[in-house]
Structures are given as structure tokens and as C-alpha cells.
Amino acid sequence: MAKPTYSPGEILPPQSQPAIAEFWVSKGTSDEQLNFIATWLDDRFEIPGTRIRFGLDALIGWIPGIGDLLAAAASLFIVFAAWKRGAARITVLRMLLNLVVEDTLGAIPVIGDMAHVAWKANRRNYNLLMRDQQYHRRHTWQDWLFVIAACLIMLLLIIAPFVLLIYLIKHTTSSALKP
């Protein structure tokens, strides 16, 4: 049997899949099934009298401790399907960053639940996958702009507490030394 060839740095799907992953996201997973998942997670229900839609993602987040973890795990099905279908790496990266944004904000009580309703990472990810399949674009400048901006914002959020701490230490020590 010939050894499969690949390009250096290429992310390949695993040779064998666990049974549950094969059940949920097989090569035969249809667009309709992925749309079904995105619909139930992000916009299955509507607040009466408004055009605001939400899904199980926002509801599951109310379960203390594991709610956001369960919602994030369910959200990975669409990303995993995109990867198995051979979506562009930048598309898969954007999809993962959509989940990071939603789940990072989702960890904040109450505000996080509003973020699930507003951001709708699963619907965004489904739309990204459909765009990738339809146009066969490997990447656009908007994709790169989103990825770079998201990484810079995350870096800023990581550095900001340290900068604030250094400022507070300098400010309190300089005011403590004054008579």
C-alpha cells in the first residue's frame, strides 16, 4: 500500500475516528444536518414580539459549571465537519476564533448569555463553511483582518491586567513616599 503524500505543514484528518465523532460528523454529513445543528444552537427560538432569536447555546449556558463547556463542545461539530471537508485553514481558524470570542464572553455571567444571543458563532461558522465550499476561496483579506484583529485583541486582554498592575504599584508607591 502506497504511503499518502501531503504538503509540509498541512493539517491532515486523523486516520481513524472515534465512533462518536464518526457518528456526528462523518464524510457524509450533509449541509442540512450542519444547518440543523447551527439552527438549534443559535436561532431556534424567538422572543415573542421581537426579532431576537436564540438557541440552546444561550440556554445551556445557564447551567452552572458545565453549561458553557457543553455548549462549546456542541459548537465544535461544525468546525470539525469543516476540517474533515477540507475547508481552508484560514476558514477553520476563523471558525475557532468565532467560538473563542463567544465562549470567552460567555464565561461572564449574564453578559455572556447576551453574547451568545448576539454573536451566534455557530451560524457564523456554518455560513463560513458554505462560503468556503461555494466559492472555493482559500482566503480573503477580510479573513486575515478578522484573525489578526482577534489575536491583537486577545493579546491586549492578556497584557492589560499586567499594565494596570504596574501602573497601580507605581502610583501607590509614589504617593506613599510623598509627605
N, C-alpha and C positions, 0 to 999 in steps of 0.2 A: 504494500500500500504506500503510495507516494505521500510524503510529508507536505501538509498545506503550506503555501507560501503567503507571506504577508509583508507589508511595508514596515520598516523600523518605526517604532513609536505608535503603531496602530493598536487600537484597543479592540481586542477580539472577544466575541462572546465565549463563555465557558464551554468546554467540550461536552459536559453532562450537566443537566439541570436537575435541581431537586424536584421532587414530584409536585409540590405545591406551586412552585414557580412555573413549572410546565403546564399545570392546570390553568393558572390565571393568565399567563402571558406566553402562549405558545406562538410558533411562527404563524399559525392560522388565526390569531386573534384579529378580529375584524375591526374596521373603523367604527362600526356601530357599537361594538362592545366597549371600546375605549370611550366613545361618546357617552354611553350609558354610565360608565364609571364617573366621568367628569360631571355629568348632569347630577347624579345622586350626591356627589361630594360637594358640588359648588352651587347649583342653582335649581334644585328640585322643588323647593317650596317658595311661596311668595307671601310677603306680609300683606294682608288684606288692605286694599285702598291705596297701596303704593306700588311702585315698580321695583321694589327692593326684593331680590331673590337671594336665597341662601340654601345650603345643603347640609348634609350630615357632617361635613368638616367643621362647620361652626357649632353644631350641636354636640358632637363628640368632645369638643374642646372644653365643655363644661364639666366633664368627669375629672375630678381632682386626681392629680398624679399621673395618670396614664392616658388621659384624653388626647392631649396634643401628640403624644407618641403614637397612638393608634391612628390618628388622622394622618400623620406624616408617613407612616408605613403604608397606608392605603394609597396615598398620593404617589408613592414610588412605582406603582404598577404602570402608569402611563409612561414614566421615564424609562422604566425597564423595557417596555414594549418598543419605545423609540430606539433604544440601544440595540435591541435584537433585530429591528428592521433595518439597521444600518444608517440611521439618521446621522447627519453631520455632527462632528464632535462639538462644534460651537453651539449647535441646537441643543444637544444634550446638556451642555454646560449651562446654557440659558435656562433650561428646564430645571436643573438642580438649583440654580440661583433663585428662580421663582419660588421654589419650595423653601429655601433658606430664608428669604425675605418674609414669607408668610409665617413660617414656623418660629422665626425669631421674634417677630411681633406678636405671634400667637401665644408666646410664653408670658406675656404681660396680661394680668387679669383684666377683664372687661375690654380694654383697648384691643387686646389680641383677638377677641371674638368679633369685634368690628372689623379688624384687619382681614379675618377670614371671609367676611361678607363682601368687603370692598376689593380685595386683591384677586381672589378667585384663581389661585395658582394652577389648579387642575384644568380649568377651562383654558387658561393661557397656554398651558403645556400641550393640551390637545390641539389647539389652533396652531401652535408652533410645529407640531408633528405633521399636521395636514399641509401646512405651507411647505415644509421640507419635502414631503412626498410629491406634492403637486408641481412645484417649480424646480425641484432638484437643484436649488441654490445651495451651495456648500456654506456660504456665509455672506452676510451683508454688513455694511458699515454700521447699521443700527444694532445688529447682534453684538458686534465688537464694542460699540459705545455702551450698550447696556452692561456687558460683562465688565468692562473697565470701570464704569461708574459704580457698579455694585461692589467691586473689590475695593475701590478707593473709599467708599462709604464704610465698609466693614473695617478697613484699616483705621479710618478715623475714629470709629466707635471703640476700637481696641486701644488706641493711643490716648483718646480724650481723658479717661479717668486718671491716667498717669500724669498728664499735663496738669490737670486740675489739682491733683495731689501735690505736685511740685510747687504750683502756684500758692496753694494754701500753706504749705510748710514755710516757704519763703516769706509770705505775708504775715503769718503769725509770729515767726521768729524775729522779723524786723520790727514789728510793732511791740513785741515783748521787750526788746532791747532798748527802746526809746523811754526816756524818763517821764 
